[in-house]
Amino acid sequence: MQYQPDRIFAIELDKTDPLASYRSRFYIPKQPNGEDVIYFAGNSLGLQPKTVREYVEQELKDWETLAVEGHMHAKNPWLPYHEFLTEQTAKIVGANPNEVVNMNALTVNLHLMMVSFYRPNANRNKILIEAKAFPSDHYAVQSQIRFHGFDPNTSLVEMNPREGETIIRIEDIEEYLENEGDSIALVMFAGVNYYTGQAFEMERITNAAHEKGCFAGFDLAHAAGNLIMNLHDWNVDFAVWCTYKYLNGGPGAIAGCFVHEKHVTDDSIPKFLGWWGGDKKTRFLMEHKFKPIPTVESWQLSNSPILQLASLKASLDIFDEAGMKALREKSEKLTGYLEYLIKQRNSGLIEIITPKDKSQRGCQLSLRTKAEGKKLYQKLIDSGVVCDWREPDVIRIAPVPLYNTFSDVYNFVEILFR
Ligand SMILES: Cc1ncc(COP(=O)(O)O)c(C=O)c1O
């Protein structure tokens, strides 16, 4: 796409944007002067769809009037409520419906997945993760290694970028696995690194891991609702994600989980059990014979938090309507436009550390600040931009195709270089 540097061009792009009307389906926070903020923090917490209230109120109403009967007789019965989100969730990550479930929170699901897919022995006990993984992932992995009686100092391997580089090269991951894969039990990468915004090539990582007999799992916190993914076809073993970022499920929203269908009925895989993972027909006989649901639902422990599912459902309905393909097309344009405008104006104030190649990034650009550092971030905040600062020197900017405009991007760059 040929971008142009003037404001008229941004206005034209907004006018011809086929997804433009979706912005009005979200609440946009206001500045003290009454104008909309420029919200570029959808990679941290997505905005509230205006329909959330209605979805949640329906469940409050049914709880009010039906109480326990709501499990069977609510407008959307609570017993199978999580199933109402399955197809849409499967589309978001490129899975079959029997491979996805919404449950728990991200780090909880990561632990549950490691119970099943990190089964170390004396020869193969390492976990390979990307350097600078999100702290919670790092702690989860460290604690699993210790739990199995191994030492994170030797069993936790971090894949670093080359000296002087910020982005981890796929060929380095492949080469490492080729040479060392026999000692690795699990390869666990982010879909998109939270700090650099690098999108990892999940299919190639999975293939390289499988070549050496390792499991491959992904944390899709920054990828779900952002990238087009085909977890099933890529043969990924498991994935986990939160839904409060690009998926707009609300603060602390319920998380997602994927297990490849080749594993879902494999009884030899150890897992932690709870009654909600057991056969739906016999669950209420209250016997102590666990018969797993023959889908990823067998990893469920507890009955589902309906209010959280309702809130997420409101957003998934919007995703379904807009479609990931169209969203991704706009996202590439929007982030490409941000990159273009910054490069046009750049006076050495900022370095974009996110890959230039759009197949290696999602919405987010990570801007490494040079001289001005946090002062620059403060200027943005004071001027009505909502974004975040990540130590030591990065401002993360995530234009989101569902509700951000090309004018948001233009206005942001004007403020940045003012
Ligand atoms: C990449 C990544 N992993 C893990 C987490 C932790 O998620 P939770 O607190 O939902 O377990 C986050 C939260 O922002 C994240 O960005």
The ligand as a MOL file (V3000), in Angstrom:
LIG
                    3D

  0  0  0     0  0            999 V3000
M  V30 BEGIN CTAB
M  V30 COUNTS 16 16 0 0 0
M  V30 BEGIN ATOM
M  V30 1 C 2.1960 -13.0360 27.4650 0
M  V30 2 C 1.4600 -13.1110 28.7620 0
M  V30 3 N 1.5010 -14.2580 29.4690 0
M  V30 4 C 0.8650 -14.3600 30.6500 0
M  V30 5 C 0.1500 -13.3160 31.1850 0
M  V30 6 C -0.5070 -13.4820 32.5230 0
M  V30 7 O -1.8520 -13.6420 32.3830 0
M  V30 8 P -2.8550 -13.9940 33.5900 0
M  V30 9 O -2.6630 -12.9670 34.6410 0
M  V30 10 O -4.1840 -13.8520 32.9430 0
M  V30 11 O -2.5540 -15.3670 34.0330 0
M  V30 12 C 0.0680 -12.1100 30.4670 0
M  V30 13 C -0.6870 -10.9740 31.0070 0
M  V30 14 O -0.7170 -9.8810 30.5050 0
M  V30 15 C 0.7440 -12.0130 29.2230 0
M  V30 16 O 0.7390 -10.8750 28.5240 0
M  V30 END ATOM
M  V30 BEGIN BOND
M  V30 1 1 1 2
M  V30 2 1 2 3
M  V30 3 2 2 15
M  V30 4 2 3 4
M  V30 5 1 4 5
M  V30 6 1 5 6
M  V30 7 2 5 12
M  V30 8 1 6 7
M  V30 9 1 7 8
M  V30 10 2 8 9
M  V30 11 1 8 10
M  V30 12 1 8 11
M  V30 13 1 12 13
M  V30 14 1 12 15
M  V30 15 2 13 14
M  V30 16 1 15 16
M  V30 END BOND
M  V30 END CTAB
M  END
